[in-house]
Amino acid sequence: MPGSVGWGDGPRRDVAPAGVRVQCGDLELRYLDDELLTRLAALGGEGIHDPATMPFTRSWTRGTPEEVRRSILQHQWGLRGSFSREKWSLELAVLRDGEVLGIQGLYAQDFAVTREAETGSWLGLRHHGRGVGTRMRLAILHLLFEGLDAERATTSAFADNGPSNGVTRRLGYEANGESLVAREGAPARSLRYVMHRAAWAGRGPEQRPDVVLHGVPALRTFLGLDEAEGSSR
């Protein structure tokens, strides 16, 4: 059974998830190799959101540009080393015409059994308001439902995060409760959402862009998805 995996300086496209790419027109989600990670960290150091707001439960975006860059690097290095069949976080760089815009992530535990994963993302501040958020969410949902045969996709956002909640509702997620979460020393409402496979299958034509997946067979093998399907027959 595969355990955890890590990568050195160069991307190993034959080792999951290093070969994963999702192409959707001029937009691409791609595995974060060291070169892309360096560019992503530089982008994050320029700013990720209005300093008057905090869209994350942990305030990793506070600090000097150097501190934010270091936080991004350390976080991504940790995700590489902890990626395993039982619990994984797959954060892909979001690129448009080769420019790094941010990240789009999938997070799951015992996915081969539950077929459920959470999505999360961020964009560099200068890329906000350009219609990228909806497209990158559609791309990652395509990977999740079409590539990995998910049954449910979940997501959450603070109630005051209008853009994130807007994307989620526009794509047809159902409300799935809420909770109070500590955010920078104060309680904040976190709204939860779920999308079932039936809702994904019934989405409208405007939510069906041409999407091409790469590196999915190796990822499925690593996650044990085909083994799980075979044992359920």
Secondary structure, DSSP 8 states (H G I E B T S, - for coil): --------SS--TTSTTTT-EEEETTEEEEE--HHHHHHHHHHHHT-SS-TT---SSS-TT-S-HHHHHHHHHHHHHHHHHH--SSEEEEEEEEEETTEEEEEEEEEEESHHHH-EEEEEEEE-GGGTTSSHHHHHHHHHHHIIIIIS--SEEEEEEETT-HHHHHHHHHTT-EEEEEEEEEETTEEEEEEEEEEEHHHHHT--GGG----EEESHHHHHHHHTHHHHHHHH-
